[in-house]
Amino acid sequence: MLGLQQDSSEMNKKAAMSGFESIMWVPKGILVAAALLILTIVFGMFVIDTVDVKSIHSMVFANHLLYDKNGVAYFDEGIKRVYPGIIDLDKFSTAVVETNIVMATSTLLAAKATLNSKESLYYKERQYGQWFPRRSIAGQGGSQEFLISKNVADSLFNSGTALFSILTPNTAK
């Protein structure tokens, strides 16, 4: 009988010890949860959730217009070669650009290209007219204008400058 009492008292000590240890784990758990919350907040501060790609998109459009065979670049049908930076004057028109240029996000920009301050073509001419900033007041609505200038030559090898005015609409955040 004595051996039985000794075994049960040892069990009571172990049970009491595990209860005390479980109570001591509560502050440790709270400390770990607070540390995880702080780490989440710190990492969240360094994550960029919005990236403005309007300027990059405008540059891609201008390059697509100047250097692609579907744009205004001179394309030799015989050897199937595009001459980048050389503008085919027959293709430098609004009708050609509207039918040939297809971009996935074409509703997000409108453009006007001017060659040597004389000839102009439009991409999405109606949207360009609607979005063109008439006042210099910033805010929601309206558009943002990106001006891109490229040195080019026409198909007669007269050098000049192509000026692109590309408009992208401002969107509410």
C-alpha positions in Angstrom: 0.0 0.0 0.0 2.8 2.3 0.7 4.1 1.9 -2.8 0.7 2.8 -4.2 0.6 6.1 -2.3 4.1 7.0 -3.4 3.2 6.5 -7.1 0.0 8.6 -6.8 1.9 11.4 -5.1 4.5 11.5 -7.9 1.6 11.7 -10.4 0.1 14.6 -8.5 3.4 16.4 -8.6 3.7 15.8 -12.3 0.2 17.0 -12.9 0.7 20.1 -10.8 3.9 20.8 -12.6 2.3 20.5 -16.0 -0.5 22.9 -14.9 2.0 25.4 -13.7 4.0 25.1 -17.0 0.8 25.6 -19.1 0.0 28.8 -17.2 3.6 30.0 -17.9 3.1 29.4 -21.6 0.4 32.0 -21.8 2.8 35.0 -21.5 5.2 33.3 -23.9 2.4 32.8 -26.4 1.4 36.4 -26.1 5.0 37.5 -26.7 5.3 35.3 -29.8 2.0 36.6 -31.2 3.2 40.2 -30.6 6.5 39.5 -32.3 4.7 38.0 -35.4 2.4 41.0 -35.5 5.3 43.4 -35.4 7.1 41.4 -38.2 4.0 41.5 -40.3 3.7 45.2 -39.9 7.4 45.9 -40.7 7.3 43.7 -43.8 4.0 45.2 -44.9 5.6 48.7 -44.8 8.2 47.6 -47.4 5.8 45.9 -49.9 4.8 48.1 -52.8 1.2 47.5 -53.6 0.8 50.0 -56.4 3.1 50.6 -59.3 2.6 53.4 -61.8 3.4 52.1 -65.2 1.9 54.9 -67.2 5.3 56.4 -68.3 6.6 52.9 -69.3 3.4 52.1 -71.2 3.7 55.4 -73.1 7.3 54.7 -74.0 6.4 51.2 -75.2 3.6 52.6 -77.4 6.0 55.2 -78.9 8.6 52.5 -79.6 5.9 50.2 -81.0 4.8 52.9 -83.4 8.3 53.8 -84.5 10.0 50.4 -84.7 7.3 47.8 -85.6 6.4 46.9 -89.1 2.7 47.5 -88.2 3.6 51.0 -87.1 5.0 53.9 -89.2 8.5 52.4 -89.7 9.6 51.7 -93.2 9.2 48.0 -94.1 10.9 46.5 -97.1 8.5 43.8 -98.4 11.2 42.2 -100.6 13.5 41.2 -97.8 11.0 41.4 -94.9 13.0 43.9 -93.0 12.0 46.9 -90.8 14.2 49.9 -90.9 13.9 51.3 -87.3 13.8 55.1 -87.0 12.9 55.6 -90.7 9.3 56.7 -91.1 7.3 55.6 -94.2 5.5 58.8 -95.1 2.7 56.7 -96.8 2.0 55.0 -93.4 2.2 58.2 -91.4 -1.6 58.7 -91.2 -4.3 58.3 -88.6 -6.2 55.7 -90.6 -3.2 53.5 -91.0 -2.2 53.7 -87.3 -5.8 53.1 -86.1 -6.1 49.9 -88.1 -2.6 48.5 -87.6 -1.7 49.3 -84.0 -3.4 46.8 -81.7 -2.3 47.0 -78.0 -3.8 45.0 -75.2 -4.4 48.1 -73.1 -5.3 50.4 -75.9 -8.2 51.9 -73.9 -5.6 53.3 -71.5 -4.0 55.7 -73.8 -4.5 58.1 -76.7 -1.7 59.7 -78.7 -0.7 62.4 -81.1 2.5 62.1 -83.2 3.9 65.1 -85.0 6.7 64.8 -87.6 8.9 67.9 -87.9 6.2 70.1 -86.4 4.2 69.7 -89.6 2.4 66.4 -90.1 0.3 64.9 -87.3 -1.4 61.6 -86.8 -3.7 60.5 -83.9 -4.2 57.2 -82.2 -7.7 57.2 -80.6 -8.3 60.8 -81.8 -11.7 61.2 -80.1 -10.2 60.1 -76.7 -7.2 62.4 -77.2 -9.6 65.3 -77.7 -11.5 64.4 -74.6 -8.6 63.8 -72.4 -6.3 66.6 -73.5 -5.6 68.7 -70.4 -7.0 72.2 -70.8 -6.1 73.3 -67.4 -3.1 72.6 -65.2 -5.1 71.6 -62.2 -4.3 68.2 -60.8 -6.7 65.7 -59.3 -9.1 62.9 -60.2 -10.3 62.7 -63.7 -8.6 64.3 -66.6 -5.3 62.8 -67.9 -1.6 62.8 -67.6 0.5 63.8 -70.6 3.8 62.2 -71.5 6.0 63.9 -74.1 8.5 61.8 -76.0 10.8 63.1 -78.6 12.7 60.8 -81.0 15.2 61.6 -83.8 14.0 60.0 -87.0 14.3 60.1 -90.8 11.6 59.9 -93.3 11.6 57.5 -96.3 13.3 60.2 -98.3 16.1 60.2 -95.7 15.3 63.8 -94.5 16.2 63.9 -90.8 13.8 65.3 -88.3 12.1 64.9 -85.0 9.0 62.9 -84.1 7.2 64.3 -81.0 4.7 62.1 -79.3 2.1 63.5 -76.9 0.7 60.5 -75.2 -2.3 60.8 -72.8 -3.3 58.3 -70.1 -6.4 58.9 -68.0 -6.1 59.5 -64.3 -8.0 56.9 -62.3 -9.4 57.1 -58.8 -7.3 55.3 -56.2 
